[in-house]
């Protein structure tokens, strides 16, 4: 447990490298925003969270399995994570931010390229909408 990192994880690095290579610039883990999003794109008013399937209880995912020991402890801990995620997303959306979530299972080699391209388009499209609203 002591080796589990909260930032700069391998899935985050994969997403960051891809988006940077496509020309997008971002802030990492910016404390000024609720939930310290993994990436913040101020130009596009978009926040991106890269969630681990286990720690954020990805429903319907084969990578999320509730532990068999200390069930009550894990249920409580993981449910708090889900509640915190919902609260942070709502706070960001209330402030006018678009919130996108990438799940760890979406970054497996078989589906990675397609999902990253979709994420890139989601960020760019949301930025175009915001740019049109301002001007």
N, C-alpha and C positions, 0 to 999 in steps of 0.2 A: 504494500500500500504506500510506503514512503517514496517509492519511485514513480508514482503516478503524478504526471505534471498537469497543471491547469492551463498552461499556455505553451505555445511553441511545440505542439504535438505534431506527430508525423502527418495526420490528416490535414491539419492547419497549414503545414508547410507545403503540401501538395497543392492546396487551393491557392495559397499566396503566390507560389511560383508561377502557376498557370496564369492567374489574373495579371501579375506583373509583366509576364511575357507578352500579354495582349495589350499592354500599354496603360493599364489601370493603376492608379496610385491610391494608396490608402493609409490609414493610421491603424496601428496594431494595439489591441487591448486598451483602448482609450478610456481612462477612468472617469471622464466627464459624462459618460453616457450610462444609463441604467444597464446593469449586467455586464459591463465591460466587454462589448462585442469583440469578437476575434478580429474583425476588420470593419473599419468605418470608412465609407466613401462620401466625404462631405459634398463633393461636387454633384453627386447623384442622390444625396440625402438617403443613403442606403446603408443599413447595418447588416453584417453577415455573421451568423453564429455557425461554427463547425462543431456539431454535437457528436459525442460518442454514444453509440446505441445503448450500451449498458447504463451509463451514468445518467442519461436523460430519458430512459424508459421508452425506447422507440417501439411503439405498438406495432404488432404484426411483423416484426423483424426477427429473423432466426438468430441474430447476434445478441438479442436481449433475452436472457433467461434469468428468472428470479432465483437467487441462491437458495439452496436447500437447508442450509444451517443458518441459525439466527434470523429466521424469516421476519419476525416482527421488527427487528432493528433495521433490516434492509428495506422493508416495505416503507417504513416511516422515513428513512433517509432519502430514498429514491422519490417518494411522493413529494417531499419538500423541494427536491430539485425541480420537479415538474411544475410545482406551484410557483417557484421563483422564476422559472423560464416564462411562464404565462404572464406574471406580473411585470417582468422586464420588457417583454414584447409589447404588452399593452401600454406601458409608459412611453416607449419609443414611438409607437404608432400615434399616441395622443399628441406627442411633440412634432408630428408630421414626418416621421422617418418611415421608410419602407424596411421591413425586417424580412430577411431571407435566412432559411436554415438549411444547412447541408448536413446530411447524416453520414456517419462513418461508413456504413454499408454501401452508400452511393459512390464511394471512392475506390471500390474494388476494381481491379484492372479491367474486368470484362465490361463495366459500365461507366468507368471514370471519364473517358473523353467526352462522351455524350452529355453527361451531367455537368461537367465543367463548362462546356460550350453553352448549355442552357442557362447556367448561372450567369455567364458573361452577358448573354442577351438580356436576361432579366434585369441586370444592373444597368445596362446601356439604355434599354427601353424606359425604365423608370426615370432615368436621368433626362431623357428627351421629354417625357411628360412634364417633369418639374421645370425644365428649361422653358417650355412653352407657356406654363402657368405664370412664370415670372415676367416674361416679355410680352 
